[in-house]
Amino acid sequence: MTDYRKIDKELLERVSDNARLKLSDEEIEKFTKQLEDIIDAFKSLDEVDTKNVKPSFHPQEISDVYREDKAEKFDWNSLANTKHKEGKHFKGPKIV
């Protein structure tokens, strides 16, 4: 079984200092308990037998999904929804 580091007040103070967090004594006690619970949850993973399990780096199989590239004419009138146009251009306010 993997040896996990003990979560204690000194460790949490050092980590919060490195992260430049100002934690009160109540917050340190609260977070210490929460981190211990999280580490305990991960310890249960050590008990799972993975000897005959093939490593998986992705939850889904990765495959190429490329489609054939076809050139198509793009017909879009960018001025269709404006009343401020002149010919093929947007018409702006007159600058004086």
Sine and cosine of phi, psi and omega as CSV:
sin_phi,cos_phi,sin_psi,cos_psi,sin_omega,cos_omega
0.00,0.00,0.63,-0.78,-0.01,-1.00
-0.93,0.37,0.65,-0.76,0.02,-1.00
-1.00,0.01,0.94,-0.35,-0.01,-1.00
-1.00,0.02,0.53,-0.84,0.04,-1.00
-0.95,0.30,0.63,-0.77,0.00,-1.00
-0.95,0.30,0.78,-0.63,0.07,-1.00
-1.00,0.07,0.90,-0.44,0.02,-1.00
-0.69,-0.73,0.02,-1.00,-0.08,-1.00
-0.88,0.48,-0.64,0.77,-0.04,-1.00
-0.91,0.42,-0.67,0.74,0.02,-1.00
-0.89,0.45,-0.71,0.70,-0.02,-1.00
-0.91,0.42,-0.61,0.79,0.05,-1.00
-0.91,0.42,-0.64,0.76,0.00,-1.00
-0.92,0.40,-0.68,0.73,0.01,-1.00
-0.91,0.41,-0.69,0.72,0.00,-1.00
-0.91,0.41,-0.56,0.83,0.05,-1.00
-0.92,0.40,-0.67,0.74,0.04,-1.00
-0.90,0.45,-0.57,0.82,0.01,-1.00
-1.00,0.08,0.01,1.00,-0.01,-1.00
0.85,0.53,0.69,0.72,0.06,-1.00
-0.96,-0.26,0.68,-0.73,0.08,-1.00
-0.98,-0.18,0.97,-0.23,-0.02,-1.00
-0.96,-0.27,0.66,-0.76,0.08,-1.00
-0.98,0.19,0.19,-0.98,0.02,-1.00
-0.89,0.46,-0.59,0.81,0.02,-1.00
-0.91,0.41,-0.66,0.75,0.02,-1.00
-0.91,0.40,-0.64,0.77,0.02,-1.00
-0.88,0.47,-0.71,0.71,0.04,-1.00
-0.89,0.46,-0.70,0.72,-0.01,-1.00
-0.89,0.46,-0.74,0.67,-0.05,-1.00
-0.94,0.33,-0.53,0.85,0.05,-1.00
-0.88,0.48,-0.72,0.69,0.03,-1.00
-0.89,0.46,-0.69,0.72,0.00,-1.00
-0.90,0.44,-0.68,0.74,0.02,-1.00
-0.92,0.40,-0.60,0.80,0.07,-1.00
-0.89,0.47,-0.65,0.76,0.03,-1.00
-0.90,0.43,-0.64,0.77,0.02,-1.00
-0.91,0.42,-0.71,0.70,0.02,-1.00
-0.89,0.46,-0.65,0.76,0.04,-1.00
-0.88,0.47,-0.61,0.79,0.03,-1.00
-0.91,0.42,-0.63,0.78,0.02,-1.00
-0.95,0.30,-0.47,0.88,0.04,-1.00
-0.88,0.48,-0.51,0.86,0.01,-1.00
-0.91,0.42,-0.39,0.92,0.05,-1.00
-0.93,0.36,-0.42,0.91,0.02,-1.00
-0.91,0.41,-0.38,0.93,-0.05,-1.00
-0.99,0.11,-0.16,0.99,-0.02,-1.00
-0.98,0.21,0.74,-0.67,0.00,-1.00
-0.99,0.16,0.91,-0.41,-0.03,-1.00
-0.86,-0.51,0.39,0.92,-0.06,-1.00
-0.89,0.47,-0.68,0.74,-0.07,-1.00
-0.97,-0.25,0.38,0.93,-0.02,-1.00
-0.99,-0.17,0.80,-0.60,0.01,-1.00
-0.96,0.30,0.68,-0.73,0.00,-1.00
-0.88,0.47,0.61,-0.79,0.02,-1.00
-0.77,-0.64,0.86,-0.51,-0.02,-1.00
-0.99,-0.17,-0.24,0.97,0.01,-1.00
-0.70,-0.71,0.65,-0.76,-0.01,-1.00
-0.93,0.36,-0.38,0.92,0.02,-1.00
-0.82,-0.58,0.48,-0.88,0.03,-1.00
-0.92,0.40,0.69,-0.72,-0.01,-1.00
-1.00,-0.09,0.79,-0.61,0.05,-1.00
-0.58,-0.81,0.40,-0.92,0.02,-1.00
-0.96,0.29,0.70,-0.71,0.00,-1.00
-0.82,-0.57,0.59,0.81,-0.02,-1.00
-0.96,0.28,0.55,-0.84,0.09,-1.00
-0.95,-0.32,0.27,-0.96,0.03,-1.00
-0.94,0.35,0.70,-0.71,-0.02,-1.00
-0.99,0.11,0.85,-0.52,0.01,-1.00
-0.82,-0.58,0.74,-0.68,0.05,-1.00
-0.98,0.18,0.77,-0.63,0.02,-1.00
-0.76,-0.65,0.51,-0.86,0.03,-1.00
-0.95,0.30,0.74,-0.67,0.00,-1.00
-0.97,-0.22,0.93,-0.36,-0.06,-1.00
-0.92,-0.40,0.99,-0.16,-0.04,-1.00
-0.67,-0.74,0.80,-0.60,0.01,-1.00
-0.99,-0.15,0.98,-0.21,-0.06,-1.00
-0.94,0.35,-0.29,0.96,-0.03,-1.00
-0.99,-0.13,0.10,1.00,-0.11,-0.99
-0.90,0.44,-0.53,0.85,-0.11,-0.99
-0.97,-0.26,0.33,0.94,0.02,-1.00
-0.82,-0.57,0.53,-0.85,0.09,-1.00
-0.99,-0.13,-0.11,0.99,-0.02,-1.00
-0.99,-0.11,0.97,0.25,0.00,-1.00
-0.62,-0.79,0.41,-0.91,0.05,-1.00
-0.60,-0.80,0.97,-0.25,-0.07,-1.00
0.94,0.35,-0.83,-0.55,0.00,-1.00
-0.98,-0.20,0.33,0.94,-0.09,-1.00
-0.78,-0.63,0.44,-0.90,0.14,-0.99
-0.95,0.31,0.60,-0.80,0.02,-1.00
-0.96,-0.29,0.84,-0.53,-0.01,-1.00
-0.97,-0.23,0.05,-1.00,0.00,-1.00
-0.94,0.35,0.47,-0.88,0.01,-1.00
-0.95,0.31,0.72,-0.70,0.00,-1.00
-0.99,-0.17,0.82,-0.58,-0.01,-1.00
-0.95,-0.33,0.00,0.00,0.00,0.00
